[in-house]
Amino acid sequence: MFSAVLVLGTGAALAAAAIPAGPIAPSADPVVGIVRQAEAYAQDDPVAEQGMQESIRLCMARAGFDYTPPRWDLTLDLNEAIGSKRLTVEAAKARGYASSGPRGPHEPAPDSADGRLFADPAFNNALTGPAGTAPMTTVQGKGTSSGGCRGEAMTQIYGSPENYMLATGIAYNSFYPATDSASRDPGLAKADQDWKACMNETPYSSYANTRQATDAGKRAGGQEEIKIAVTDAVCRDKTGFHAALDKVLDKYLTTRMQQLAPEIEKVKEIRRTAAANAAALGATASK
């Protein structure tokens, strides 16, 4: 099930109210492949996000700190959002289920350079504003800290913290109502059944679905993980498992994308402007 936790790029902390999970009706005329369009929309603009990193770096340098925020990976796999992260035979052979782990930067170790920075109140004041009094920006019921260098960068690159939220975390999480509805579609049970029939002909017939196989492989580790993952991936390929999930998702995402059409156009324009601002900042910094 897709998590309702809202995330934002460049390490921005965010507090979120529960994202409404109102039912989304499946479209009677789904757009085939719209799942890919939705995943692309959820992805932030890499040029704009690089500009955010550079803007924060320059601002923190002026405050006396050598710090560049990490680049978060906001790539969305909508198959994963309904329970089964995409897995190819090639990836399974190379890494088992390793690519199914968490993405994005982790908390810095306390004894690391970044860990020592985050333990310094002066650093945090410069990055996000004074503790307890730093400004917060709220969009669609979700809020993020918008003070200090982080807030300055949001305005410099995206025009405002509100624009930044819309173009990153809000966009990334905008398909939760669709995936929540899709997760109860009978087409998913059929995909699991077809995959299970294939797995019954292998040494791993005890797994009822891909989630069980993934969990077992990760627990096993090593070569056994590779064996489970490859067997799993071969059955996904033979039964058209991910194509079946995409077909289910297309029905609900067609409806959701229609609902979001005005917001999508606004976000596209925000991202175009942000990318131009980031490019201008890069050109200025390189002089």
N, C-alpha and C positions, 0 to 999 in steps of 0.2 A: 504493500500500500504506500502510496506517495506521501511523503512527510509534508506536513503543513508548516514547517519551519521556514521562515523567510530569510534568504541570505542576500548579502550584498558584496560587491567586489572590493578589492584592495583592502581587505581586512576590516571593513566597517562593521562594528557591532550593531545589532538591530534587535529591538523588542517587537514581537508581533502578537496581535490578538489572533484568536483562532480564525483561520481563513474560512469563510462560509463555504459549506459543501452542499449547496442546494443542488437538487437533481438537474442534470443536463439531459434533455431528450435526444435520442439518436436521430440523426438526419435520415429522412426517407430517400435522399439523393446525395449520399456522401461523396466528397471529393477524394478520389483515389490518390493516396500519397500525401495527403495534407498533413500527416504526422511529421513529415520532414520539414514542411513549412513551419509548423509549430515549434519544432526543435530549433530551427534556425532563428526564429523570433526570440526564443528564450535565451539564446546566446548573446552575451554583451558584445559591444564593438571592441575588437582588440586594440585598435589605434587609440580610441578614446580612453580605454582603461590604461594603456601605456602612458597616456598623457596625465591621467590621475596619479599614477605612480611618480612621474617626474615632478608634477606640481607639488605633491606632498614632500618629496625629497628636497626640493629647493626651499620650501617653506621651513622644513625642519632644520635645514642647514643654517638658515638665517637665525633660528632660535638656538643654534649651537649644538645640534645633534646630527650625527651621521646615521641616517636611517632611510631606507627605501622599503615601502610596504610590500608584502608578498602579493603576487598575482593569483587571484582565486580562479579556479576552473569552474565556470558556470555552464559547462556543456550539459545539456539535459538529454537523458535517454528515457523516452516515454514508455518504452517496454519495461525498463526498470521501475518506472513509476507505478506500474500495475503488477509488479512482482517478479519480473524475469529480465534482468539486465542482458542486453544483447551479447551473444557469445558465438564466435566463429570457430571453425575447426582449427584454422591457423593460429588464432590467439590461444586456444586451449592447448595446442601442442607446445607453444612457446612459453606460456606463463600459467597454465592451469586456470585457476579462478583469480589470479592475482589482480587482474584489472577490475575485479568486482569490489575492491576495497574502497574505503572512503577517499574522497578527493578534497583538494584544497589544503591550505596551510594548517599545520597543527600548532598548538600552543608552544611557544619557544621554551626550551629547557631553562630552568632557573639560573643555571651557571653559564648559559650561552651569552653571547654579546647582546642579542635581542632581549633575552630574559632579564639581563641586568638593566637594560633601558626601560622595560616596562615596569620594573620595580621602583623606578625613579619618579616621584610625583611631578617633578618639573617637566619630565618628558611627556607624561600623560596630559598635563595641562596644555603643553604646546600642541600635542597631536589632536586632542578632542575638546579641550577647554577644561576649566577647573571642575574637579569632582563635585557633584551635587548641584552645580549651577550651570553646567554646560548646556547649550541650547539643544533641543530635540526638534526634529521635523517629522510630521505625521502625514502619511498619504494612505488613503483607503484603510484607515484603522491600524496601519503599521507605522512604527516609528524608528528613527535612527538618530544617533548623535550627529549633530551637524555643526559643532564648534571647532575651534582651533584650526590647524592646518588641513584636517580632513574636510571640514566645512568650506574652507577657502578654496580647496581644490575642486569640490563639487560645483561651486559657483564659477570658478575660472574655466573649467572644461565643459560642464553641462548646462551652465546658465543659472542653476539654482539647485539646492538639495532636493527639492521636489522633483525636478527633471531627472536628477541622478537616480532617485529611487524608482521612478517610473521605467527608466531605460535599463535598469539592472535587476534588482531584487523583485520588484513588482512584476515585471515581464517574465522573469524566471518562474515565478510561482502562480502565474495567471491560469494555468491549465489544471490546477488541482480539482476544481469542480468536475471537469470532463473526465479526468482519470479516475476520480472517485466513483463516478457513475459507470464508467467502462469496466471497472474492476468487478462489477456484479453482472456483467453480460454473460449469457450462457456460452457465447463463442469461446470464452477463455477456458471453460471446463472442457469443451470439445478439443481444444488445442492440447490441454493436459492429457486427455484420454489418448489422443493419437500418439503423443510423445511416449506415454506410459506403455502402449502396445509395442512400440519399437524397443524400449528399454527391457521389456520382458524377455527379449531374445538375447540379452547380454548378461554378464555376471552381476550386473547392478539392477536387478529386477525389483529390489525391495523399495526403491524410491518411488513415491507416488507422483512427484512433480519435480520441476526443475529447481525449485527452492530447496527441497530436501537434498537433491544431488549436490547443489552448490554448498550447502551447509556441511554436508558430510565430507566433501572434498577439501574444504578449508580446514576442517578439524584434522583430517588425515595428513595433509601437507605432503611435501616431497613428491616422489614418483607416483604414489597412489593418487594424489590430487590430480596429477596430469592425466592418469588413466581414466579417472572418473570424469574429468572435464572433457576429455576427447570423446569418450563414449556419449556423454550428454550432448555435446555439440554435433556429433554425427547424427544423432536422433533428431535434434532440432532441425538440421539441414534436410534429412530424409522426409520429415513430416511437414515441412514448411511452417514450423512453429512460429518464428518471428513474423512471417508474412501473415499468418492468421491473427496474431496480436495486432499488427498494423491495421488489418482490415476492421477489427473491432474498434480500435482507436479512431480510425477515420470517421466513423459514424458520429462519435461524440465530439471530436475535434472540429468537424465541419460546423456543427451548431455553435460551439464555443468561439471559434474564429469569427463567425458572423456576429456574435454578441460583442466581441472585442474590436470589431473593425475600426471604429473611431479612435480608440486608444492605440491600436497598432499603427495607424497613420501618424498619430502624434509622436509616438516613440521613434518611429523611423526618422522623422524630421529632427527630433532631439539628438539622435545618434549621429546623423549627418553633420549637424552643427558641432557636436562634441568632437567628432573626428577631425573636423577642420580646425577647431581650437587647439586640439592636441598637436596637430601637425605644425601649427604656427608657433606653439610653445617650444616644440622640438627644434624648429629652425632658429628661433631666438637663442635658445640655450646653447646651440652649436656654434654660434658666432664668437 
